[in-house]
């Protein structure tokens, strides 16, 4: 899937690919993760330098969790006070979950590419692009990847109360920019 976006007079696009993990060891996983989804979302953006700093906010819906969606930080930064799983100059989102369960389950991720307009507020998170992905596991442990689909402003806005509570020193802008995805 390709999703275009425009911000601050610059344009970009995100190239999303979600495939079944056919070689877990190559992507740093264990053989038991064979068939699990692998998601990569590469960013192309015309901005340069600090203007190309972007962050990925990813929330997941875990099977059996009491909260509908919770933040999914990269394990190395689980104690971070920032909401980003990946952050940098045109950062690539990469995720290969290891969440096999017994029986029928549904696991879903909501991934948002965001920008923080430093000149306005360095702790403001503005969503640019959003997409959902995941998998279902049936009663016989068969895995089925969910189709990748775009997320819109209502999806982001639905996560804002949780994000504001989880990261009280950050502000989460309304999802209006998501409506301008191309």
C-alpha positions in Angstrom: 0.0 0.0 0.0 1.2 3.5 -0.8 -0.1 6.5 1.2 0.9 10.0 0.3 0.9 13.1 2.5 1.7 16.8 2.5 2.9 18.9 5.4 4.6 22.3 5.7 4.9 22.7 1.9 6.7 19.3 1.6 5.3 16.1 0.3 6.0 12.5 1.1 4.7 9.0 0.9 4.8 5.8 3.0 5.2 2.4 1.4 3.6 -0.3 3.6 4.2 -4.0 3.2 2.8 -6.7 5.5 3.8 -10.2 4.6 4.0 -13.6 6.4 7.4 -14.2 8.0 8.9 -16.9 5.8 12.4 -16.7 7.3 12.2 -15.6 11.0 16.0 -15.9 11.6 16.8 -13.4 8.9 14.7 -10.7 10.6 16.0 -11.5 14.1 13.2 -13.7 15.3 12.8 -17.4 16.4 11.7 -20.3 14.1 8.4 -20.5 16.1 7.5 -17.1 14.5 7.2 -18.7 11.1 4.0 -17.4 9.4 3.6 -14.4 11.8 3.3 -11.0 10.1 6.2 -8.8 9.3 5.4 -5.1 8.7 7.7 -2.6 7.1 6.7 1.0 6.3 9.3 3.1 4.5 9.1 6.8 4.4 10.0 9.0 1.5 9.8 12.7 2.3 11.0 15.8 0.4 12.0 17.7 3.6 15.7 17.7 4.7 17.6 17.9 8.0 15.6 18.6 11.1 12.4 19.2 9.0 12.5 15.5 8.1 12.3 14.3 11.7 9.3 12.1 12.1 8.0 9.5 14.6 5.9 6.4 14.5 3.3 6.0 17.2 2.0 2.4 17.3 -0.8 1.1 19.4 -1.8 -2.5 19.6 -4.9 -4.5 20.6 -3.7 -7.5 22.5 -5.9 -10.6 22.8 -7.5 -10.6 26.2 -6.3 -7.2 27.2 -8.5 -5.0 29.3 -7.7 -1.8 27.3 -8.8 -1.7 23.7 -5.4 -0.4 22.5 -2.2 0.3 24.3 1.1 1.7 23.2 3.5 -0.7 21.5 7.0 0.7 22.2 10.1 -0.9 20.9 11.3 -3.1 23.8 14.6 -1.2 24.1 12.6 2.0 24.9 9.7 0.5 26.9 10.4 2.9 29.8 10.7 6.0 27.5 8.6 9.1 28.3 8.1 9.7 24.6 5.2 8.0 22.6 7.3 6.9 19.7 8.3 3.3 18.8 10.5 4.6 16.1 11.8 8.1 15.6 14.3 9.8 13.3 15.0 11.2 9.9 12.5 9.5 7.6 12.2 6.6 10.0 11.2 3.1 8.8 8.6 1.3 10.9 9.6 -2.4 11.2 7.7 -4.8 13.4 7.6 -8.6 13.5 5.3 -9.6 16.4 5.9 -12.8 18.4 2.5 -13.2 20.0 1.2 -16.7 19.2 -1.5 -17.7 21.6 -3.5 -20.9 22.1 -6.9 -20.9 20.4 -8.6 -18.2 18.3 -7.2 -14.7 18.7 -7.2 -11.4 16.8 -4.2 -9.0 17.1 -4.3 -5.6 15.5 -1.9 -2.6 15.3 -2.7 1.0 14.5 0.4 2.7 13.2 0.6 6.4 12.7 3.4 8.4 11.1 3.6 11.8 13.0 5.5 15.0 12.9 6.4 17.3 15.8 6.4 21.0 14.6 9.4 22.1 16.7 8.8 25.8 15.9 5.2 25.6 17.3 5.5 23.2 20.2 8.3 20.6 20.6 5.9 18.2 22.5 3.1 18.4 20.0 2.4 15.2 18.0 0.6 15.7 14.7 -0.5 12.6 12.7 0.2 12.5 9.0 -0.5 8.9 7.9 -2.3 6.0 9.6 -2.8 2.4 8.8 -4.0 -0.8 10.5 -2.6 -4.3 10.2 -2.5 -7.5 12.1 -3.5 -11.1 12.1 -6.1 -13.6 13.2 -5.3 -17.0 14.6 -8.0 -19.6 14.3 -8.8 -22.5 16.7 -6.5 -24.8 14.8 -3.6 -22.2 15.2 -3.8 -21.3 11.5 -2.6 -17.7 10.9 -4.3 -15.3 8.6 -2.9 -11.8 7.9 -5.4 -8.9 8.1 -5.6 -6.7 5.1 -3.7 -3.4 5.5 -6.2 -0.6 5.6 -5.9 3.2 6.0 -6.8 4.9 9.2 -8.4 8.3 9.4 -8.9 11.2 11.8 -11.6 9.4 13.9 -9.2 6.5 14.5 -6.4 8.8 15.8 -8.9 10.9 17.8 -10.2 7.7 19.4 -6.6 7.1 20.7 -5.9 10.6 21.9 -7.4 10.3 25.4 -5.3 7.2 26.1 -2.2 8.8 24.7 -2.7 12.0 26.7 -3.1 10.0 29.9 -0.1 7.8 29.2 2.2 10.7 28.1 1.0 13.7 30.1 3.9 16.0 29.1 3.0 15.6 25.4 0.1 17.0 23.4 -1.7 15.0 20.7 -3.1 17.1 17.9 -6.5 16.3 16.3 -6.4 13.9 13.4 -7.2 16.5 10.8 -4.0 16.0 8.9 -4.9 12.4 8.3 -7.8 13.6 6.2 -5.2 15.0 3.8 -3.6 11.6 3.1 -3.3 11.0 -0.6 
